[in-house]
Amino acid sequence: MVMDVVHTIPELKTSPSFTPHSSFANPRRVGVIHRGAGIADNGPMIEHLLTSGCGASLQRFRPTRIQTLPHAVAEMTVTAGKKRPYSIVSEEWKGNQLEHYPRMKLDPYLPASEEHNTCARGPAPSWRPRLNGFEPNASIVLVGVRGSGKSTLAIIASTAMNRKVVDAEKVFQEMTGLSSSAHKKAHKPEEHLQRQVEAFEIILQRHQKDSVIVCSWIQRNTVAMLKEFSATNPVIHVLREPKAIQQHLNVLNDDKIEELLTVSGRLYRSFSNFEFFNVSEHSNPCLTPSNEDGSDSHFQGETTPARAPAPYLTLKRAERHFLKFLSLLMPTGTIPFIESAFPLTSIPTEKRDYTYAVSITMSEWTYREPTIDSLETGSDAIELVVDAKYSSLDEPRPGTGHKEESYRLAHIAKAIGKYRRSTVLPIIYHIACTEAALTDPSLQSLYMDLVSYGLRVAAEYITVDLRLDSQILRSIINSKGNAKIIGHLNLASESAPPWSDHIWMSSYSKARELGCDIVRLTRPATRWQDNLDVKDFHAAVHGLGEISIPLIAFNTGAIGRHSICFNPVLSTIAPLGDEARQQPRDTVTALQATQALYSSFVYDAMDLYVFGANVGYSMSPAMHNAALQAYGIPHHYKPHSTNSMSNIRSLVNDPLFAGASVGLPFKVEAIALVDCLSRHAKAVGAINTLIPVRELNDDGTIPDDYKLFSSRNRSGPIRALYGENTDWIGIRACIRRGLSPANAVRPGASGLVIGAGGMARAAVYAMLQLGVKSIVISNRTISHAERLVAHFNRFLSQNDLPLLSPQTSEKTTFQVLHSTQDPWPARIRYPTMIVSCIPTHSIGESPAPHFTLPEKWLGSQTGGVLVELAYKSLESPLLRQMWDKADQGWVTMDGLDLLPEQGFAQFELFTGRRAPKQLMRAVVLQSYRDDQGHANLAQLKPRLDHIGDQEP
Ligand SMILES: O=C1C[C@@](O)(C(=O)O)C[C@@H](O)[C@@H]1O
């Protein structure tokens, strides 16, 4: 991947400037800003803001002395609106069939007036930019206050997507020879603004594609330009914890920073179409991506104390979080995404059987943030409920100003950001619509604004209340972008119509016809029969056949718990631990729901294995059994040592066989057992996972992902065996984790693999997946290494490798070294990633090879990552050698890092559920025993303590 930073990002010179949100910069609301409230004491700060890029519009309307920014902002927006109506935006909405809304009302810069008072004629949605269908190479714009981390995020995006970073401030400097603040001092305000506008016009014209644009300027014309730009390109408002911004700006007290963010939030929201909360990490502050100039200088040569946890984790989490966010708004496949190798990723959650959405309200979250473990364990989605208490949708509250709304929005963004940072589970964003909001236009408008905020934060699923008018619902559904819409109807009264009432089927049909992706219907159970009735309703919907869309339907309340357990898609459940607190118990946890499936024989308790020559020492049983137990799955995972693959035939044909891990030395040999290989296993030429297939396609072929998964956890005759390789996923994860930003894969980067067996093939494949084009194999038996190279060359020449990251035209080359006496090959850069796949302990008669690397191969100036796959000893000669090079930037990973990383995808394949990653990582460290049977807990403690820092 190339990082072409055309304009390297300096300290962004603009002030802690401001900007807004779509709906909350709503014209109607501009009129009700608390003019006197707020930041009257902030004279100097506001002066600063005004003189460093907030623009003439503010200056022009500045009263003799600026007293409140909201006042100034209100005037700015009003006047700006008069001068320039945003016809583009209006057209947009026309396209979205909202003609019946007066055009003028769609312009957030227009003043509130009687004529445009939406309460008089029903609710009008406030301005929501188009979110659908960006071009894959559409430039991304990052806006937000100084200190929000835009520049670091720009570098992350540009590196991953092979784009340029374009910094507005830098371009300005290049054009004028002066920084914008210097230019401002030296020129008249109009002239300065004119130059800024020119610079910005050039940027947007020249970099409409293939760039990441960073901008902090806010003045009327640039805002207008960005607003137009957001019709075709994502414009992302970057938010951050007030404390982090405060630290960065180093000037403001708590109240002022809050006020600053409130006002700026509103402004940025008025022209951006997305919002990203850049969560601050605390565990390793020096690695927090806060250097606004985007340089990675403090990572260069960052050292790892021997045997300390791997560094860079904080940045990796930020990187994963931001790339995940981008993947939710850009077209599929645009973002090379780390998750993409996991089997469940290819199946939408609503297509899987018995999935759970753990629910948490914003009010609860504000009061007591639940641990991610209590939410994540056993769940398939996290549902964030913006409850009426939180949203104030329960009662009209005249006078509620922007401050509170902006604060609440930032809080919602923060909750979503924090979950996204810590879990891969999708987010369901649910605004609890109240009776009052169905009739009160201003509340309805607030509801719409809150729902559209879900689009801005790129929630994967957003609910809309089916009681609302179809036109209103359509306006949201038509601008859903990549989000999936859940048409939701909860009739909460005890006298709600029974499931046989036509209202349920007609609501289902309404949702389907409007274009919802999923329907969710709930009512309280008052008698046991309700649980049977809801099953009949499911059957009736199922009977619709092809036209049906996924249905979530269950009863609420204590009697309804049965139907929650047996509703097949995204049942709403409570966080773990809540069962103890519930009085009376009116909901279930993931654990209880899963146990119900097994105890009622929907699923069967089954057997899993690890096969290998000597797997008595394997930690896979402890790791998988702990995960199974945490989820309430009663399967057993057992070690089975054998000298010959043929000994396991009876086990893999057992009706209770649920799958197996394959250990050394059978990874290549085991291919003979299987009827079908995954495309990755084929490419690697080795397997480490066996999966039974119990249902074949009508033509006798092996089904693909969905059907393969839907026959999990059910015993019965085995029709075929499927082979997968997850070792490469684990190796890739270890390399990525240990690779510092200074060693990010770029053209010319090289990798070294020691060994030529099944694991070495997985290591080569992992490097190819990372985009490494120059791979050196070192192996004593040269013919084995040559066979490995021939294997990959064949796939490459046929263009048959299922590579997940975007490829460059650079040719892939392999080089074989058969002796450590060999010099490092000329023309190949020193390796920045090394994977050692040779044993570190004695096998049979052969003594442990005391392998170390020749110093002459270790010339990388920025160090790199060494992954040592064996885990019998945590202190191999090679690991010790590399620990001594920690101060040269070398990071080490061992078998204890790898085992869980390759086990996660296996767990998905065995059970059809996401793996509890942190738990599996912890159990591996806790159950480790060395050659002498010692636990080494003291040595592993720092690693255990830092498990939470690792990627979710
Ligand atoms: O190589 C290994 C190690 C292993 O076989 C074990 O013994 O735990 C489990 C396999 O999944 C993995 O590929």
The ligand as an SDF file (V2000), in Angstrom:
LIG
                    3D

 13 13  0  0  0  0  0  0  0  0999 V2000
   -1.4680  -25.4380   14.8330 O   0  0  0  0  0  0  0  0  0  0  0  0
   -2.3970  -25.2890   15.5880 C   0  0  0  0  0  0  0  0  0  0  0  0
   -2.3010  -25.6540   16.9910 C   0  0  0  0  0  0  0  0  0  0  0  0
   -3.3910  -26.6530   17.3440 C   0  0  0  0  0  0  0  0  0  0  0  0
   -3.1910  -27.8150   16.6170 O   0  0  0  0  0  0  0  0  0  0  0  0
   -3.2900  -27.0160   18.8200 C   0  0  0  0  0  0  0  0  0  0  0  0
   -2.6460  -27.9970   19.0790 O   0  0  0  0  0  0  0  0  0  0  0  0
   -3.8290  -26.3380   19.6510 O   0  0  0  0  0  0  0  0  0  0  0  0
   -4.7570  -26.0710   16.9630 C   0  0  0  0  0  0  0  0  0  0  0  0
   -4.8060  -25.7430   15.4910 C   0  0  0  0  0  0  0  0  0  0  0  0
   -6.0230  -25.1190   15.1950 O   0  0  0  0  0  0  0  0  0  0  0  0
   -3.7060  -24.7880   15.1130 C   0  0  0  0  0  0  0  0  0  0  0  0
   -3.6830  -24.6040   13.7350 O   0  0  0  0  0  0  0  0  0  0  0  0
  1  2  2  0
  2  3  1  0
  2 12  1  0
  3  4  1  0
  4  5  1  0
  4  6  1  0
  4  9  1  0
  6  7  2  0
  6  8  1  0
  9 10  1  0
 10 11  1  0
 10 12  1  0
 12 13  1  0
M  END
$$$$
